[in-house]
Amino acid sequence: MRRSKEETTETIRKLISVARTHFNKYGYADTALEAIVLEADLTRGAVYHHFRNKKELFRIVLEDVQREVAERVEREASTSEDVWQQLYLGCRAFIMAAVEEQRKRIMLIDGPSILGWEVWREMDKKHSMRLLKGQLEIMQNEGFFRNTPLDATTYFISGGLNELALWLANESEQLKASEEIMKMLTVFLEGFNQRTMHS
C-alpha cells in the first residue's frame, strides 16, 4: 500500500513538473496533453486518473506557482527584523517572483484568462495575500496605522501589487520599469512606516 501511494505521489509530481514546463514554454492554448503524457512517459489513462482534463492540470500547476511565490515572499521578508522592512521586502519579492520567466506566463498571463479572475484571486488570497494580511496584522498590533481597517488595507495593497506585476510582465523595458516600481513602492509604503500609537 505504501509503495502504491508513493508511486502515485511521484506520478502526480512528474506530471505537474512536465506540464509546468510545457505551459510556461508554449502557453496554455498551444500545450498538448499528448505531449505532456509522452514526455512524462505515462499513458493518457494515467493522466485522466488524476486530472479530469488539461484545464484542471493547469489549475494545479498555477496553484503550485502561487505557492512558490508565497514561499519566496515569506523567505525574503524574514531576512529583516524590522516589521516595516519585512512588509517592503515581501511586496518586492511578490512582484519580482511573479514576473520571472519560469512563472510569468502561467501566473500573470494564462492564469487569469484561462481560469478566470475569481479562481485566480482565491489562490492569491490563500497564499501571498494571506501573508500580507498577517504582516499588516503584526504591524497594527505594534502600533502602525492603528485606525486603518485591516481587510481594506490588505486588498488595497494586494490589488496594487497584482497590477504592478501585470504591468511589469508586459513591459518591454523591464529594467527601467522595475526601477520605477521599486521607487514608487518605497514612497508608497513609507506612509505605513510610522506608529500612530505605541504598544
ABEGO torsion letter per residue (X at the ends): XAAAAAAAAAAAAAAAAAAAAAAAAAEAAABBAAAAAAAAGBBAAAAAAABABAAAAAAAAAAAAAAAAAAAAAAAAAABABAAAAAAAAAAAAAAAAABAAAAAAAAAAAAAAAEAAAAAAAAAABAAAAAAAAAAAAAAAGBGAABBAAAAAAAAAAAAAAAAAAAAABABAAAAAAAAAAAAAAAAAAAABBABBX
